[in-house]
Amino acid sequence: MFRTEDYLDLAQFAFPELFEDCEHVWDALRKIGALVKANVKTTRRRTPLIGPQVRIGKGTIVEPGAIVKGPAIIGANCEIRSNAYIRENVIVGDDCVLGNACEFKNAALFNGCQVPHFSYVGDSILGYKAHLGASVILSNFKSLKGNVTVEGADTGLRKFGAIIGDGADIGCNCVLNPGSIIGRRSVLYPNLLWRGVCPADSIVKLRQQQEIVVRSHGN
């Protein structure tokens, strides 16, 4: 039901083997660490910004203040902006933007992803040209005991953030609960608290009741 090909275009990812033998798309989260370690070499280079097990593609810019702890693989022509924090087991495709005050951990980002401002991406997969608005949080850990579930099914994962399909757009300040699945090209309006599975080509709107009152001169 949650097949990789229903959400992600593997032609837009340098390591499609990550998804081999995955019954469900989230099964790839268990394999990210091993794949990264198998594809990076330990170097003598170790600075306060870039760790020893980091592979960076041609044309990628790592701005001052960014930290790439690794192990990590970063593709070509990416922007790693100031104050981005890339932790362990992260794969980033080509032409991606990882922005200010964004944190990434055990995650795979396909080509063309944009996560430009103040977001947390943990134990998650972002498809081709997926976009997260400012301050989007992909929550990856349940407050209660037990594994993350999707539509009542146990994923076998204690930590699992979200699967964001190709071309999906998540509005500013959205919080996605653990195990969220967002279909291809879907849009979530800003400020949503989302849980569950969003079908492809959907728009999820938030309606708020607002009141306008006349301001008294004493206030």
Secondary structure, DSSP 8 states (H G I E B T S, - for coil): ---GGGT--GGGSS-GGGGTT-SSGGGGGGGHHHHHHHT----S---SSB-SSEEE-TT-EE-TT-EE-SSEEE-SS-EE-TT-EE-SSEEE-SS-EEEET-EEESEEE-TT-EEEES-EEES-EE-TT-EE-TT-EE--B-SSSS--EETTEE-S-SB--EEE-TT-EE-TT-EE-TTEEE-TT-EE-TT-EE-SEE-TT-EE------------TT-
